[in-house]
Amino acid sequence: MLKIKVDGYEQAKKILDDLPNNMQKRMLLTALRGSAKPMLQSARSKVPVKSGKLKKMLRVVRFKDRNASKSEVSVAVKPVFDRTKKKGAINQYYGKFIHEGTADPRKGKKGKFLVFENQQGEKVFVKSVKGIKPKPFLEQAYTENSERTVANFGDELAKAVENFVSKNFKPIK
């Protein structure tokens, strides 16, 4: 997993630790999602497009780290797939195969044939197939946007705090 180091993180963490848990998580989550948008847009622009489904499935996702403190919220840009078997659904491992590639050439076990179905539903038998070349679109998006993401985080956190205060607290007259 790729990580970003932020200067001033310890001071911000101490301030956020003093706030109630639901307040800090809500503010952090909105700030992280907002600052990750440029990385998401860059990843979407770099995805190889065959049908466009992988591009549509890229999202900013929150995940829980059991070892992290309560004031930390983890967010990732990754492909998210439906777990249904409906027509046109793509395999949940497809994004990993495109990003990291596959071995070249792929052969059947014990020298046997590989069996595939073509678009007409007919079975096709082959001895080997070429692997997929890796296209690391997420890594490219990370290297391009990591500094901008860190810079945007402070602005997004300030906006999130301002929005939270304006929604939940009345001004003093």
Secondary structure as the mmCIF struct_conf table of DSSP 4:
data_model
#
loop_
_struct_conf.conf_type_id
_struct_conf.id
_struct_conf.beg_label_comp_id
_struct_conf.beg_label_asym_id
_struct_conf.beg_label_seq_id
_struct_conf.end_label_comp_id
_struct_conf.end_label_asym_id
_struct_conf.end_label_seq_id
TURN_TY1_P TURN_TY1_P1 ASP A 7 GLY A 8
HELX_RH_AL_P HELX_RH_AL_P1 TYR A 9 ASP A 17
TURN_TY1_P TURN_TY1_P2 ASP A 18 ASP A 18
BEND BEND1 LEU A 19 LEU A 19
HELX_RH_AL_P HELX_RH_AL_P2 ASN A 21 LYS A 46
BEND BEND2 VAL A 47 VAL A 47
BEND BEND3 LYS A 50 GLY A 52
HELX_RH_AL_P HELX_RH_AL_P3 LYS A 53 MET A 57
STRN STRN1 LEU A 58 PHE A 63
TURN_TY1_P TURN_TY1_P3 ARG A 66 ASN A 67
BEND BEND4 ALA A 68 ALA A 68
TURN_TY1_P TURN_TY1_P4 LYS A 70 SER A 71
STRN STRN2 SER A 74 PRO A 79
TURN_TY1_P TURN_TY1_P5 LYS A 87 GLY A 88
TURN_TY1_P TURN_TY1_P6 GLN A 92 TYR A 93
HELX_RH_AL_P HELX_RH_AL_P4 TYR A 94 GLU A 100
BEND BEND5 ASP A 104 PRO A 105
STRN STRN3 ARG A 106 LYS A 107
HELX_RH_3T_P HELX_RH_3T_P1 LYS A 109 GLY A 111
STRN STRN4 LEU A 114 GLU A 117
TURN_TY1_P TURN_TY1_P7 GLN A 119 GLN A 120
BEND BEND6 GLY A 121 GLY A 121
STRN STRN5 LYS A 123 VAL A 126
BEND BEND7 LYS A 127 LYS A 127
STRN STRN6 SER A 128 VAL A 129
HELX_LH_PP_P HELX_LH_PP_P1 ILE A 132 PRO A 134
HELX_RH_AL_P HELX_RH_AL_P5 PHE A 137 ASN A 168
HELX_LH_PP_P HELX_LH_PP_P2 LYS A 170 ILE A 172
#
